[in-house]
Amino acid sequence: MNQTIVSYLSKYEFYKTLLDLFGGNESLLAFVIYLIAALVVILVCATIGGFGTYAERKISADLQARMGPNRVGPYGLLQVLADGIKMITKEDIMPFAADKFLFYLAPLLALVGVFATLAVVPWSSGFALTDLNVGVFYLIAISSLVGLGIFLGGYASNSKWSMLGGMRGASQIISYEIPVTLSVLAIVLMAGGMSFGTIVGQQKGLPFNWYLFHNPFTFIGFFVYFTGALAETNRAPFDLPEAESELVSGYHTEYTGMRFGFFALAEYIEIFVVCGVAAALFLGGSNLPININIDILPLQFVEIIIFITKTLLLYYVVIWIRWTLPRLRVDQLMSICWKYLTPIAIFNLVGCAIWMVAFNGRSLADLIIGH
Amino acid sequence: MFVQILFGLSALLTISCVIGVVATRNIMHSCVFLLGTLLGVAGLYATLGADFVAVTQIMVYVGGVVILMLFAVMLTGGKDFVSKAQNLLGLAPTMGNKWTYSLAGLVALVFVLTNVKLLSNIITDAGPKTFGNEMPSTVSQLGHLLVKDHVLAFELSSVLLLGALVGAAIIARPKKKQ
């Protein structure tokens, strides 16, 4: 049975009081809890996505010795709200020769694909919406909807720039799925399960228990995963689908107002999700840095803060890379994926398997310190 | 209850999108409706407790096959592509007349009735277990079966896939200049 937020809360006394309130109807209570939890997660993530645009501008300004947004509210923090209002009130332009159905559908597909991944993000040991047995696999599978949204958006706009951007986006996302999946597979192999609960649960304690430092292969695997994740979310130096110097704005050239906003929001939330997955798979996820065996509700909130801190640090690195490295060419992009990352990821997978057999699954630190 | 409603919604999505696939005249829209159908089927698997199969369905069909179909349609002419081919009755492939419709209807009826007859004892035996909230982990069971009982089929299909991969690479390889 899958561990969910409902099964976690049912351990506590107040769950029984709530159950009495709903007349003993467990199904209805579970529905209400899921509804509230899903609303909270989506609202929080939409806010994080919105502030992602603010962070992007502020950090890029820092890196380029500028001020960045500083007019709306303290430190320009309300810039997000101003942008949102601007996007909603803008005219919604539909190109004359566009495919209307697909044009409307594409941004929704991108956004739905990202929101669906939030179901398995391991916020803490108890507060993940659901801890599916196939968690990592589900996340990789459902996020391919984003690529489809980008591709259809490019096709439906009936513009050469959008078309090129959409095709680049789809081919890039399909290609980079392979090294990313292979490096995730190495971690699944070591944890012995595909659920985030199992994977995060194996990395309890001090940082040298993290899978990043487990053995040399996972250390390389983290960087393979991170590079591939950058490409999958169309971030620089892999932002070819929206390369502004050649394609105007790529697949969302023809989109205006909130439809463009959906694409932008999907991109920023997806960065948050892939950074969260990197934190959960390699950096110990929501585990406390010390080993304690008490399970009380306030501890869950501490775990959430730890998880979000790790994720936002990676988020910072993603933005930092964007404003540091120049964009690649298409052929360089493909040769990096197929000639370098994929062989390295396969090597890592085989290396991890050999390590597990040779050292009985013990980590490098354990071998040095332990007996 | 919750799972039953989700099962119903998945079934509704599957059926309505299937109708969309055959009703629309735009082949790109057909592909997108097919996407909805495949997602609906994944939902059916998930609500019946086959979580791994459901996710594999999404991974293979949504992430691979539908994108491949969209690419193929687009690169071979997109929605403006009209086939000049005719079928046995001298009709365009997308057209039909009352004979083809009634024949297809008869075949579908026979097919459905045969399936219902075959599955009748499963349908009548379907207790609350089928719809239960508990979903046993199918991942480890599948893994054990794949490397124990069905290891020959597993290895053979991997060789087949490798052959397909090599074949595709050979076909796509640029020809050497003489």
Contacts between the chains, C-beta under 8 A, distances in Angstrom:
chain1	res1	chain2	res2	distance
A	1	B	133	7.9
A	1	B	134	4.6
A	1	B	135	6.3
A	1	B	136	7.1
A	2	B	51	8.0
A	2	B	135	6.0
A	27	B	1	4.2
A	27	B	2	4.9
A	28	B	1	7.7
A	30	B	2	6.3
A	31	B	2	5.5
A	99	B	26	7.7
A	99	B	28	6.9
A	99	B	79	7.6
A	101	B	29	6.0
A	101	B	32	7.8
A	102	B	28	6.6
A	102	B	29	7.2
A	102	B	32	6.6
A	105	B	32	6.6
A	132	B	51	6.4
A	133	B	51	5.9
A	133	B	52	7.5
A	133	B	135	7.5
A	133	B	137	4.5
A	133	B	138	7.2
A	133	B	139	5.2
A	134	B	51	5.3
A	134	B	52	5.4
A	134	B	55	4.8
A	134	B	139	6.0
A	137	B	52	7.6
A	137	B	55	5.1
A	137	B	56	7.9
A	137	B	59	7.0
A	138	B	55	4.8
A	138	B	58	7.7
A	140	B	59	7.0
A	141	B	55	5.1
A	141	B	56	7.7
A	141	B	58	4.2
A	141	B	59	3.8
A	141	B	62	7.2
A	141	B	63	6.0
A	142	B	58	6.0
A	144	B	58	7.6
A	144	B	59	7.4
A	144	B	62	5.8
A	144	B	63	3.3
A	144	B	67	7.5
A	145	B	62	6.5
A	147	B	63	7.6
A	147	B	67	6.9
A	148	B	35	7.1
A	148	B	62	7.0
A	148	B	66	6.8
A	148	B	67	6.1
A	148	B	70	7.8
A	151	B	67	6.7
A	151	B	70	6.5
A	152	B	32	7.0
A	152	B	70	7.4
A	155	B	28	7.1
A	155	B	70	7.5
A	155	B	74	6.4
A	170	B	67	6.0
A	170	B	71	7.2
A	174	B	63	7.8
A	174	B	64	7.9
A	174	B	67	6.5
A	177	B	63	7.3
A	193	B	139	7.4
A	194	B	139	6.0
